């Protein structure tokens, strides 16, 4: 089921979030007709993607449930790497799994640029070859130090090495690529949860942005 859109309207020095554009400002009661461009409803882009439609990407999703289906921000996340057809390679105590369903609501981080022609052609071959290595047999799985994240990062580093580029540590990759996306997702989840309980969610704007 498609997620309901979140809209933002600016009025009375505040950002007003809602599911349906209001005719009147819920803060002051005045009509929003003719209130100017800033009061026009703007649809917020969702930070989540259908993982099986994201080729050659690093994906994150909750181990159980979905981001917008009760995720509390503290539960474990599971990660995987897609091939060119959106099949998600992911490592667990069962070994490397190749999932064609189950990753419909994810944070997605593209890994290959359109101009990387050679890598685009070889991606599936490299991913399959890497995933059959002994390091990723089921009995080698260890929840803290040899897990899904380390599998995905090790594959990314194997590609970087083949390109003559420096490898990335877990902290470097997380800080550069993952944290900006998860922060954006966290803000969106907060709005989603607020609008599940109330028709409007009103946030005061910083002084330079206030308009009435």
C-alpha positions in Angstrom: 0.0 0.0 0.0 1.4 3.4 -0.9 2.2 5.7 2.0 0.0 8.8 2.5 1.7 12.0 1.4 2.8 14.6 4.0 2.2 18.2 3.1 3.8 21.4 4.5 2.2 24.8 4.6 4.0 27.9 6.0 1.9 30.4 7.9 1.9 32.4 11.2 5.7 31.9 11.5 5.3 28.2 11.6 5.6 25.1 9.4 2.2 23.3 9.4 2.4 19.6 8.4 -0.8 17.7 7.4 -2.2 15.1 5.1 -4.7 17.3 3.4 -4.2 21.0 2.5 -6.3 23.1 4.9 -8.5 25.9 3.7 -7.7 27.9 6.8 -4.6 28.2 8.9 -5.1 25.9 12.0 -3.0 28.4 14.1 -4.9 31.6 13.4 -8.0 30.6 11.5 -7.4 32.9 8.6 -8.1 31.7 5.0 -5.0 30.5 3.2 -6.4 31.6 -0.1 -4.4 34.4 -1.5 -1.9 34.0 1.4 1.0 33.9 -1.0 3.4 31.3 -2.4 4.8 30.4 1.0 1.4 29.2 2.1 1.0 26.9 -0.8 1.0 23.2 0.2 4.3 21.5 -0.6 4.6 17.7 -0.7 7.6 16.4 1.3 9.6 13.8 -0.6 9.6 10.5 1.1 13.1 9.2 2.2 12.0 5.6 1.5 12.3 3.7 -1.7 11.1 0.4 -3.0 14.4 -1.5 -2.6 13.7 -4.0 -5.4 13.5 -1.0 -7.8 16.9 0.4 -6.8 19.6 -1.3 -8.8 23.2 -1.5 -7.5 22.4 0.2 -4.1 23.1 -0.2 -0.4 19.7 -0.7 1.4 18.7 -0.4 5.0 15.4 -1.6 6.5 14.2 -2.6 10.0 15.0 -6.3 10.8 11.3 -6.6 11.7 8.4 -4.6 10.3 8.8 -1.3 8.3 10.0 2.2 9.0 6.4 3.6 8.9 4.9 0.5 10.5 5.8 1.0 14.1 9.6 1.4 13.9 10.8 2.9 17.2 14.1 4.2 16.1 16.0 1.8 18.4 15.3 -1.6 16.8 17.9 -3.3 14.7 18.4 -2.5 11.1 19.2 -5.0 8.3 21.3 -4.1 5.3 21.8 -5.5 1.8 23.2 -4.8 -1.6 21.1 -5.0 -4.8 22.2 -6.4 -8.1 21.2 -4.8 -11.4 17.7 -6.4 -11.2 16.9 -5.3 -7.6 17.6 -8.7 -6.0 18.8 -7.9 -2.5 21.9 -9.8 -1.4 22.0 -9.9 2.4 23.9 -11.8 5.0 22.5 -13.4 8.1 22.8 -16.6 10.2 21.4 -18.4 7.2 24.3 -17.2 5.0 23.9 -15.0 2.0 20.3 -14.7 0.9 19.1 -13.4 -2.4 15.8 -11.7 -1.7 13.3 -10.8 -4.4 10.7 -9.6 -1.9 10.6 -8.0 1.5 12.6 -4.8 0.9 9.7 -2.7 -0.4 10.3 0.2 2.1 14.0 1.1 2.5 16.6 3.7 2.8 18.5 3.5 -0.5 22.1 4.7 -1.1 23.1 4.4 -4.8 26.6 2.9 -5.2 27.3 3.2 -9.0 27.3 6.4 -11.0 25.8 6.3 -14.6 29.2 6.9 -16.1 30.9 3.9 -14.5 30.3 1.8 -17.6 32.6 -1.1 -16.8 31.3 -1.4 -13.2 27.7 -1.3 -14.4 28.5 -4.3 -16.7 30.3 -6.3 -14.1 28.3 -5.5 -11.0 26.2 -8.7 -10.9 29.2 -10.9 -11.6 31.3 -9.3 -8.9 28.4 -9.4 -6.3 27.7 -13.1 -7.0 31.4 -14.1 -6.9 32.0 -12.1 -3.6 28.9 -13.7 -2.0 30.0 -17.3 -2.6 33.2 -16.7 -0.6 33.9 -18.8 2.5 33.8 -15.7 4.7 30.1 -15.5 4.3 29.1 -19.1 5.1 26.3 -19.4 7.7 28.5 -20.7 10.6 30.8 -17.6 10.3 28.0 -15.2 11.1 28.5 -13.3 14.3 25.9 -10.7 15.4 28.3 -7.9 16.5 31.4 -8.3 14.3 30.6 -10.4 11.3 27.1 -9.4 10.3 25.1 -8.0 7.4 26.7 -4.5 7.7 30.2 -6.0 7.5 29.2 -8.1 4.5 27.9 -5.1 2.6 30.9 -2.9 3.5 33.4 -5.6 2.6 31.8 -5.9 -0.8 31.9 -2.2 -1.3 35.6 -2.2 -0.3 36.4 -5.0 -2.7 35.0 -2.9 -5.5 36.9 0.2 -4.4 40.1 -1.9 -4.2 39.6 -3.2 -7.8 39.2 0.4 -8.9 42.4 1.4 -7.2 40.6 3.5 -4.6 41.1 3.5 -0.8 38.9 1.3 1.3 36.4 2.9 3.8 36.1 2.1 7.5 32.8 1.3 9.0 32.7 4.7 10.7 33.7 6.6 7.6 31.1 4.9 5.4 28.4 5.4 8.1 29.2 9.0 8.7 29.5 10.0 5.0 26.6 8.0 3.5 24.3 6.5 6.1 23.8 9.1 8.8 22.6 11.9 6.5 19.9 9.5 5.2 18.9 8.1 8.6 18.5 11.6 10.0 16.2 12.6 7.2 14.3 9.4 7.6 14.0 10.0 11.4 12.4 13.4 10.8 10.0 11.9 8.3 9.0 9.1 10.7 8.4 11.7 13.5 6.0 13.6 11.2 4.3 10.4 10.1 3.7 9.3 13.7 2.5 12.8 14.7 0.0 12.9 11.9 -1.3 9.5 12.8 -2.5 11.0 16.1 -3.4 14.5 15.0 -4.7 16.3 11.9 -1.9 18.9 12.1 1.6 19.1 13.4 2.9 22.7 13.9 6.5 23.6 14.3 7.7 27.2 14.9 10.1 28.4 12.2 13.5 30.0 13.0 13.2 33.8 13.1 14.7 34.5 9.6 12.2 32.1 8.0 9.1 33.4 9.7 6.4 34.8 7.4 2.8 35.7 8.2 
